[in-house]
């Protein structure tokens, strides 16, 4: 697959978004606090030819796109390739993007969704229902590799993530997608609604139902 150019920032380490968030990310109401105004400013500067703004957009969106895709495909390598291709398409299409038509975050994740559809069609694969089929040890930085880290912390984090993956299977696909976009992609309610073509009130209701189901499933697991 064609890679990013030497001028582009390097991709983050595989699984970095998973490690940073942990299982609690799904229930953090601040995880998708929103930065649409900041994105708008960066996009305008990037369209005017500012390379630093391109780098900042990459740093902002690559981990979020990767985290979202990692919960849609079974292989971490596929998530990495798709995330990189998504950002390439975003940058190539930046000149044609009009902010008045759709929020930038929603535009980025519509591209990610289209890439997923192509991926499933090309490989004859089915979408992963609850999320990633499993969270590998390689995706979670082992605690004993960090100064003063406790290996038990890494084991606990992996256990918690596997619990969340199982709990996600209890949701409808639309509820799962709202959770992914809100708490993995870190989109605002408005951006999530624009991505899915729904009203904001619908997204709020779906999010409430999904979180209630997840909390109940995790409390009884």
N, C-alpha and C positions, 0 to 999 in steps of 0.2 A: 504494500500500500504506500502511496506517496506520503512522505513525511512532512513535518513542518520545516521551514527553512532555517538556516543557521541564525537568522535574525530573530526568530521567534523564541519565547521562553520555553525551557524544557518541560515535558510533562512531569507532574508530581509522581511520587513513588506510588506503585500499585497499592491500593487499599488505604491510602492516607486518609481519605474522607471517612472510611469506615472506622478507622482508629480514633479519629478526632471526635466523632459523634457518639459512638457507642449506642447501646440500646436506649438510653434515656433520650436520645435525639428525637425519637418519635413522639415524645410527650412534652417537648420544650416549646412552649408557645412563643418564645423569642427566637426560635431557630429560623423562622421565616419573617423576620421583622421588616424586611423589604429595603431596597436601596435603589428604587426606580429612578429617582432624581439623579443620584450619583451615576447610574448606568447611562442615563440620557446625556449627561455632560461628557462622559468618556467616549460615548459613541460619536457625538458631534466633533470632538477633538480628533478622534481616530479617522473620521471621514475627511477631516481637513488635512490629514497627512501626518499626525503626531504619532510616531512609533511607540513612545512610552505609554500612550493611552491604549494601544493595541495590546501591549504587554500586560497592563493592568486588567483589561477585559479578560485576557487569557487566564491570569491568576485567579480572577473572580469566578469564572465559569467552568474551567476545566474540572476542578475537584467536584463541583456540583453535578456536572453532566456525567462524570465517571460514577459517582455514587448512585445516581438515578439509574444508569445503564447496568451497573453491577447487580441491581435488584431486578433486572429484566432478562438477563442472559445467564446461562449456567457457567460459562468460562470467563475467568478474569481477563484472559488475553483478548477475547471478543469485546469485552467492555472497554478495554484500553484502546483497541483499534477504532471502535465506533465513536468513542469520545474524541479521539484525535481527528477523525474524519468530520465530526460535527463542527468542531472549532474551525477546521479548514474551510468548510462550506460557509460558516458564519462570516469569516474574514473576506472570503471571495465575494460574498453577496452584500457586503456592508454598504457599498455605494448605492445599491438598489433599495436598501431598507429605508422605510419611511416610518418615523416614530409615531406619527399621528394615526397610523392604521392599527398598530398593535404594539403592546409593551415589548421592549427588547428581550426581557427574560422569557416571555411567552413565545416570541419568535424563535429564540434559541432552542427551546424544548420542543417546539413543533418540528424543527429540523431533526432533533434527536429521535422523536417518535417516528418520523418518516424513515430514518435510517434503520430503526428497529423493524419496521414493517418489511423493508427490503431484505434485512438480514434473515428474518424468519422465512420469507419466500425463497430466498436464494439457497438456504441450507435445509429447507423442508422441516424446520424446527418449529416447535410450539412455544409460545411465551411461557416463562416460568411463573407459576401461579402466585405463590406467596412472596417470591423474591429470588435471590440467588439460591441455587440448589444447596449450597453449603458455604460456610465461611472457612476458608483454608487458614492454616497456621501462618502461611506466608503473608496473609493479608492483615495480620495483626502483629504489630511490632512486639516481640517478646519482651516482657518486663525485665528479664535478667540481662538484656542487652542495653538497658538504660542505666545510668549511674544511680545506684541505690534502689533499683527496681526490684519488685517482688514477682517471681515467676507465677505465683498464685493469682496475681492480678490479671495476667494475660489469659489464664485458664478461665477465670470468672467472666471476663469480657467475651470470650468466645462462646461460653455457655449462654450468656444473656442474649447475644446476637442470634444464636440458633433458636432460642425461645421465641424471639420476635418473629423470625422467619416462619416458624410453625404457626404462630398466632395469626400472621397475615393471611394464612390460608382460609381463615374463617370469615374473611371479608368478601364482599362482592368485588368484581374486577374494578368497577368504577370507584368504590371506596378505597381500594388499594392504590389506584392511580392518584387519587387526591392525597393520600398519605405520602406517596413517593414525591409528588410535586411540591407539597407543602414542607415536608421535613427532611427530605434528602436533597431535592433540587433547591430548597429554600426560597420558593416563590411566594409572593404575597397572595392573599385571597383573590385580588383583582387579576394578577398574572395567571394564577391557576385557572380561574374562570375563563380567561381569554384563551389559554392553551387548550382547554377542553370544550370550548364553545358552550359554556354554561353561565347561568346567572350567579352573581356573587352569593346570594342567599342560598342557592342550591349547594354551592361549595361549602358554606358554613354548616349546613345541615349534614352533608355527607361526612365532613370532617368530625363533627360531634358524634355521629353514629359509629364511625370507624374507631375513634379513640376510646369510646365506651366499650366497644367489643374487644379491642386489644387489651385494655386494662383488665377486663373481666377474665379474658383468656390467660393473661400472665399471672393474675392473682390466684388462679386455680391450677396452674401448671406445677 
